[in-house]
Amino acid sequence: MIAITLPDGSRREFEHPVSVGDVAASIGPGLAKAALAGKVDGKLVDTSHRIDRDASLEIVTDKHPDALEVLRHSTAHLLAQAVRRLHPGAQVTIGPVIDNGFYYDFAFERPFTPEDLPAIEAEMQKIVKEAHAVSRSVKSRDEATKFFRDMGEEYKAQIIESIPANEELSLYTQGEFTDLCRGPHVPSTDKLRSFKLMKVAGAYWRGDHHNQMLSRIYGTAWLNDKDLKAYLTMLEEAEKRDHRRIAKQQDLFHLQEEAPGLVFWHPKGWAVWQVVEQYMRKVYRDTGYGEVRCPQILDVELWKKSGHWDNYKDNMFFTESEKRTYALKPMNCPGHVQVFKQGLHSYRDLPIRYGEFGACHRNEPSGALHGILRVRGFTQDDGHVFCTEGQIEAEVTAFHAQAMKVYSDFGFTDVQVKLALRPEPRLGDDATWDKAEEALRAALRSAGVEWEELPGEGAFYGPKIEYHLRDAIGRTWQLGTMQVDFMMPGRLGAEYVDEMSQKRHPVMLHRAIVGSMERFIGILVEHHAGLWPAWLAPVQAVVMNITDAQADWVEECRKTLTNQGFRVESDLRNEKIGYKIREHTLQRVPYLLVVGDREKDNGMVAVRTRGGEDLGTMSLADFAARLGSETL
């Protein structure tokens, strides 16, 4: 007998091997119809997968957390089948699942264009209605190579040839279309109903610019039309909030081809930067960090000792002088170790905390650059704590409280905590990683935090806590990190003297709250849609005159407020006051101060908000108190 254990703990027994679909049918016809895949002993499989031993089983329906991955992977195959029908000369290459959807790369005699997408999408809908069963078969590497080469699929044959000879390969067939894939897939094409093709792009075969340029078609797929509509609506809102568009409207910054991935900050954008930096500098100061400043370039030998060379050299910028090779720093941590090493430290000195607004450079591929969200030159609110093992929990717990307050102050209230665990490759042995990972778990438990674990996503030198923030339109951004590192202090010779007068290597905690300042400001722009909270706004108030007779008072108001540390401009243009109000409202300035003869004579200002609320007439002192109360 074969015993199948279901998620509720109940067991079903079968005399012979049984498929996932058969088990679902034994429970009920409704479940059999809803089944998209199965999960046998934690592994995703097709509904046709046969179970021949005792096992645990989850039936994957549209309510299961893995349902979207199966649907999106299957929809990528649906796209490939439609393209092959409409364009028989096209070769299919790879088609993975990505965030919110999928893509497929094609080799064709011409690049696909947005004008091709409606016809392809219509053909996909046709294949859905045809309700083709999806079946899995297995071939040897040589059999699969010949199969695809005989079909004219040279790229598939190349993929297969790179796979070890002793591996069996799975192929999936739906109708006339067969593709190489690990699966799993939905049992029938009629399960795929809520999708849309989004855009086309170019992509080099295997990501190598020496290879042929392929056509990439992006799509999105969802469990139902309601979810698809919500996603498309979110994309429309995201387009309105695009930080590059708002930056142009508000004159914050620009980028240009002569400096790809590097930012030209304008006065208003730099004003926002300074508010963020000074806020974070206060966090440093209030939580016991000494601010340091380290060199931009360091000899590559230091990067080799730290371990960065083996993991980052392909993304580093280099320069030479007097037959020595230097690298622009991609990270700040080795520099902070050098500061720690100056002088002998006792265990009584620990923890020692360093913070730096450290400028870093990474040679990101040009195709990956995206406004100020993905750049080559960036500044981090970077910090490192040198401590003993016994101090890890307290330091991590304190950092968590700091981070959550910062995120709340900047307007983020939905924060998810994740724990990224040991990757391949990595430094150190499993025992060291066990200790490091458990130290972070203990700290999170101490902080009363629920978290999700991410196997394989830690840094090469240690596991890390990640903070994922949900913005105003539901997108998630990974920002802060806390990483525990038992490796780098020893590799770079950092030591302290313990209670027994023995020299020991400290533990190094790598922490950042906002991460890249550039990226964080870009996220803030989109989260607030340019409607900055008054304390963050590049211009907090504009003082406007109705006629030239009030010009002197307007300038006096501006100077008075500016001298109190507020970011205030005056508008003395010979324009109607209604025009000025509309223009500065569109610029999303929080407060609009209007001055006429009555306000001038009484030493007052008439205050309006950008939302159109009339706050009445008040003295400059009262307005300054109001604005000051909104400053963190």
Buried (B, 14 or more C-beta within 10 A) or exposed (E): EBEBBBEEEEEBEBEEEBBBBBBBBEBEEEBBEBBBBBBBEEEBBBBBBBBEEEBBBBBBBBEBEBBBBBBBBBBBBBBBBBBBBEBEEBBBBBBEBEEBBBBBBBBBEEBBEEEBBEEBBEBBBEBBEEEBEBBBEEBBBEBBBBBBBEBEBEBBBBBBEEBEEEEEBBBBBBBEBBBBBEBBBBBBBBBBBBBBBBEBBEBBBBEEEEEEEBBBBBBBBBBEEEBBEEBBEBBEBBEEBBBBBBBEEBBBBEBEEEEEBBBEBBEBBBBBBBBBBEBBBEBBEEBEBEEBEBEBBBEBEBBBBBBBBEBBBEBBBEEEEEEEEBBBBBBBBBBBBBBBBEEEBEBEBBBBBBBBBBBBBBBBEEEEBBBBBBBBBBBBBBBBBBBBBEBBBEBBBBBBEBBBEBBEBBBBEEBBBBBBBBBEEBBBEEEBBEBBBEBBBBBBEEBEBEBEEBEEBBBBBBBBBBBBBBBBBEBEBBBBBBBBBBBBBBBBEBBBBBEEEEEBBBBBBBBBBBBBBBBBBBBBBBBBBBBBBBBBBBBBBBBBBBEEEBBEBBBBBBEBBEEEEBBBBBBBEEEEBEEBBEBBBEBBBBBBBBBBEEBBEEEBBBBBBBEEEEBEBBEBEBBBEBBEEBBE
